[in-house]
């Protein structure tokens, strides 16, 4: 097991020569063994990937942990959720929610604005902007959330509505659609405060945090 | 009536956690309490500034041998139940048995008067020596690790029974940062290249990294050290600090 959850805010990664780990810079709490750290750029391969990542804002300063040892990761006291990707579907999340992942996983940036105004509005509401990050491959990912994140299964029979601000990420064959229900009460400031919901349909798992605060 | 069970002076624990974030001290005599840690109390308890209390009971000054921290602590004296907490962080009680333990000053909430408090050589940390109980907060549960271990200064909670750490600078990291700087990349100072290196035997206490609470004693410690500077050096430091304030 590469990632071991120490408690709800800290994860221990067992780094070996075959499986180095990529982590958010500033997230290393401590380590034992012969581990070397190296700053790397966030996303993408080659010049195009780098420019794309820089343009989209989906680029976080990352670092590679290589060698042989155990490294503790945590970030600003945020909750950590470890997700094991089986390779069938990528994980979609924001780049700044990525605490650490197996370096053999690939990350890429996806433009969500291509779905027109609706998708752009959805991006703005979930705090994702026009871009989001995809994590492909087989291996563990540690995600950050404010308040613990919990998985909700989505099936064709049971779609899920999620508060856009509580959305953390998702895996599987899902489509996300922002539903607005703005009525007279909302305009006069007497609404429920839940005028927008993210409708998640398809087959997969959506991760939701127990807070509407980002970080 | 449904709802949470209501505590009374009798049902509050006597020297135990009420929940992971709240601790109840059964007070019979004196305890040192960090200012602002008290949430509630039952009974006949008085809170006095450490310096003032020391003039009444002279052993207090001997036990609380850290002038830098005197202003941030009070003595709770009397009989009753004293309930403490810190920003919803996890609280733990530790029993020292003729031991010594170094802990981040802003995470220490209370300790009984049998323990002596001293300033650590590492800035921002204090040492507890002797036999007795203390209560400390941590962001998430405490993680215990054994040396050899290298810790990020911000995630380090403390250490027990092992020698003071040395500062380790990751040479490979700094070389890579410098190369990166040449390529025109900015903002590469994460502090990741600086770690505290623990060797020998003992226990290192870790927590999830946090946004550090402002520790007023750090200012006093640094002010004290500026006496080592020459007038020219002090002037140069002053200019750097002014520039930093103006950039904000």
Interface residues (C-beta under 8 A of the other chain):
Chain A: X6 X7 X8 X9 X10 X25 X26 X27 X28 X29 X30 X31 X32 X36 X37 X38 X39 X61 X63 X72 X74 X75 X76 X77 X78
Chain B: X139 X140 X141 X143 X145 X148 X149 X150 X151 X152 X155 X156 X170 X172 X173 X176 X177 X180 X187 X188 X190 X191 X192 X193 X195 X204 X206 X207 X208 X209 X210 X211
